[in-house]
């Protein structure tokens, strides 16, 4: 899974650069999230703006990131513009667990 990393003054943005977030190919993503959590930034923002499909394994990777972030006293936010992804979060009730924003800018504004 292609992942890019960008740092701001108080957040690390982990951007998924593929259309399908399928768990078995997510080693790069998991490593990027763990490095972000270990870093000095207060928040990890996962940018799903290019993602149009997320598998249950992909959702599990996001849950793992959230859990590890919370266990380390950090924030974990999701930015996604795609209605299909928002629907996946809604159907699984994960929209009540994650902080979900439409854009990275919105997610960053409230840190």
C-alpha positions in Angstrom: 0.0 0.0 0.0 1.5 3.4 -1.0 1.6 5.8 1.9 2.9 9.3 2.1 3.8 11.2 5.3 3.6 15.0 5.9 4.2 16.7 9.2 2.7 20.0 10.4 3.5 21.9 13.6 1.4 19.5 15.8 0.2 16.6 13.5 1.5 13.9 11.3 -0.6 13.3 8.2 -0.6 9.7 6.9 -2.1 9.7 3.4 -3.2 6.5 1.7 -2.2 6.8 -1.9 -4.4 3.9 -3.3 -8.1 3.6 -4.0 -8.6 0.3 -2.1 -7.5 0.0 1.6 -7.1 -3.7 2.0 -5.5 -4.9 5.2 -3.2 -7.6 3.9 -1.2 -4.9 2.0 -1.1 -2.5 4.9 2.4 -3.0 6.4 3.6 0.4 5.3 0.5 2.1 6.7 0.8 0.4 10.1 4.5 1.3 10.3 3.7 4.9 9.4 1.0 5.2 12.0 3.2 3.6 14.7 6.1 6.0 13.9 3.7 8.9 14.1 2.5 7.8 17.5 6.0 7.4 18.8 6.9 10.9 17.4 6.5 14.2 19.1 3.3 15.3 17.3 0.1 15.5 19.3 -2.1 14.0 16.6 -2.1 11.5 13.7 -4.5 12.3 10.8 -5.2 9.6 8.3 -6.0 11.0 4.9 -8.4 8.7 3.1 -9.3 11.2 0.4 -8.1 8.9 -2.5 -9.7 5.7 -1.0 -13.0 4.5 -2.5 -13.1 1.1 -0.8 -12.0 -0.1 2.6 -12.1 -3.8 3.7 -12.8 -5.1 7.2 -9.0 -5.6 7.6 -8.5 -2.0 6.6 -11.0 -0.9 9.3 -9.2 -3.1 11.7 -5.9 -1.3 10.9 -7.6 2.0 11.7 -8.9 0.6 14.9 -5.4 -0.5 15.9 -4.1 3.0 15.1 -6.8 4.6 17.2 -6.1 2.2 20.2 -2.4 2.7 20.1 -2.8 6.5 19.8 -5.2 6.6 22.8 -2.9 4.3 24.8 -0.1 6.8 24.2 -2.1 9.9 25.0 -2.4 11.1 21.4 -5.3 12.0 19.1 -6.2 10.0 16.0 -8.4 11.5 13.3 -9.6 10.5 9.9 -10.1 12.8 6.9 -12.2 11.4 4.1 -14.1 13.1 1.3 -15.6 9.9 -0.3 -19.2 9.1 0.5 -18.6 5.4 0.1 -16.0 5.5 2.9 -18.3 7.6 5.2 -21.0 5.0 4.5 -18.7 2.2 5.6 -18.0 4.0 8.8 -21.7 4.6 9.4 -22.8 1.0 8.6 -20.3 -0.4 11.1 -21.1 2.3 13.7 -17.4 3.3 13.6 -18.5 6.9 12.9 -19.3 7.0 16.7 -15.7 5.8 17.5 -13.5 7.8 15.2 -13.2 11.6 14.8 -14.0 11.9 11.1 -13.6 15.1 9.1 -14.3 15.9 5.5 -10.8 17.3 4.8 -7.3 17.3 6.3 -7.6 21.0 6.8 -10.8 20.6 9.0 -9.1 17.8 11.0 -6.0 20.0 11.5 -7.9 23.1 12.5 -9.1 21.8 15.8 -5.8 20.5 17.2 
